[in-house]
Amino acid sequence: MKVPIKLAACLLAMTVMVPSGFAFADVDGEDIGGMSSGSASSIQPYANNVNTSFYFTFKKSGATSLGDEPRRKDNGTPVYVRASKMVCDRCRVYVDMWTGSKWSNVVAGTKKRATLKKINTDCSIKVNKAAAGYMVRLTGWADSQRGDVKGEWSPDSSRTYKVINGD
C-alpha cells in the first residue's frame, strides 16, 4: 500500500511529538485511548491545589473560627493561603487533619502555628508530611482582637511561597 508522502510525514511527526505513556482523555478524565503505550491507571492525578474561599469571623480576642468544608491533602507540599481582607491586625491559622476520631493540628515547627499579617500576599504553611492522604481544614484563631478575615486556600501547593509558620 502506498502512502502519500505528506501523510506519511505528518504521521511520523505525530509519532515523534507524542511522549511515551501518553494517553488521551475526555473532559471527564476518562481514558479514550489513542496513542498510548501505557494505561490510564498509570497517569498520576494532579494534587488538590485548586483554591477555595475561607471566611473567619472572630467575635472576641481568642475566638476560634472553623474554615469551610474539609479538603483532601494529596501530597507533602505546603498548604497555600492568601488573605484578601483582614479587619484585624493579624490572626493565627492552623491546619487540622481528621484522624478518624478527632481533628489534630499538623502545622510543622515547634510552635505549630502560622500567623496571617498581610493581605494580598501568597503564603505557605508547612505541615507534617503525615497529613498527605487525609482530610484537612483551615482554622482561624483571633490572636489579638475581634474581626474578620477572608481569603483563599488549598491543601496542596504547586510551589512554596512566603512561609508564615517560622519558629
N, C-alpha and C positions, 0 to 999 in steps of 0.2 A: 504494500500500500504506500502510495506516495503522499507525503505531507507537504503542503506548500511551505516554502522557506520562511515567509513571515510568520505563519502559525507555529512552526517548529521553534523559531527564535523566541516567540512570545512564551511558549510553554517552557522552554529552557530557562528563561529569565524568571518566571514564576517559581520554578522548582528551586532555583538558587536563592531567591529572596525569602522563601518561607523557611523559618528555622525548624530544626528537628524538634519533634514533640509538640508542634503547633497544632491546635485544634480550633475549629470554628465553633462558635456558639451563637444561639439566637438571643434576643433581648432578655429572655427569662433565664439565661445561663445554661440552657440545655445543650448538650453536645449534639451538633447536627452533622458531624463527620467532616469530610473534606480532606485536606492533605495532612493527615496526622499519622505520625509513626508511633505515637503514644496513645494513651486512653484519656478520656475526660477526667477520670478519677485521679490522674497524676498531676493535674493542674492545681496549684495551690491558690486558695481564695485570698482576696485582699484582707488586710486587717480591718478591724472595726474603727476606721479613722474618719468617719463622717460626723460632722459637728451637729450637736443638738443643743437647744436652748436650756438654760437654767435660770431660776429666779429665786433669790433668797430674800426673805423678809424677816428682820430682827426687830421685835417689839421692845427689847431692852438689851443692855450690855450683858453679855454672857449667854444670850439666847442661841439656840440651835435651830437651823432650818435645813430640812432634807431637800435634796435635789429632786428632779423629775424621776421618772421610772429608771430602774437599774438597766445597765447595758453589759453585754458580754465583753470581757477583755480577752483578746485573742493572742497577744504576744507580750514580751517583756519590755516593750518600749515605754517611755514616759506617757503619762496622761496629759492631754492638751487642754488648756483652759485660757480663755480670753474674756475679761470683763469689758462690757460696753457701757455700763452705767454703774456708778457707785455713789450712793447717798450715805456715806460714812467714810472715815479716814482709811480704813482697811478692814479686812475680815480674814479669818483663817479658813482654809478649805482643807478638807480631808477626803481621802479616797477610801471607801469602805467596801470590803469584799464579803459576799454572802458565803458562809462556810457550810451551810446546810441546816444550821440551828441558830446562828446569830450573825450579826454584822460585826466585822473586825477591821480596824484601821490598818491599811497596808502602805501608808506613806513611808518611804525609806528615810533613813537617818536616825540619829539618836533622839531628836525632838519629836519626830513622827508628825510633823505638821508643815503646812505651807501657808504663806500669807500673801493675799492679793492686795496690792497697794496702788496700782495704776490702771487706768482704763486704756483700751485700745492697744494693749501690749500682748503679743503672743507669748505664752508661758508654758513651761513644762513642770510637771510634778513627778519626780522619780518615785517609783513604787517597788515593793518587793517583787521579785520575779515569780514568786509562788502564786501571784494573783492571776497569771495567764491561765485562761480556760474557765475562769469563774465570772459570775455576775458582780459588777461593781457599781457604786453610785457615788456621786459627789455630794458632800455635806458641807454646809457653811456654819460658822460659829462667829457671833458678834464679839470681836476682840476688844473693842473699846467703847462702843456706843450703839444705839439703835440705828436702823436704816435699812436700805435695800441694795442688793447687788444683782445685776442682770448680766448675762453673757452667754457664751457657748463653750462646750467642752466635748471631748471624745476620749474614750478609754484607751485608744491606741493612737500613736502619732507617727507621721511619716518622717519626722526629724526631731531633734532636740532644740528647744527654744530657750529663753531665759529661765533657768531653773529657780523656782521660788521656795524650795524646801531645803535650803542650805543650813548647815548647823552653825 
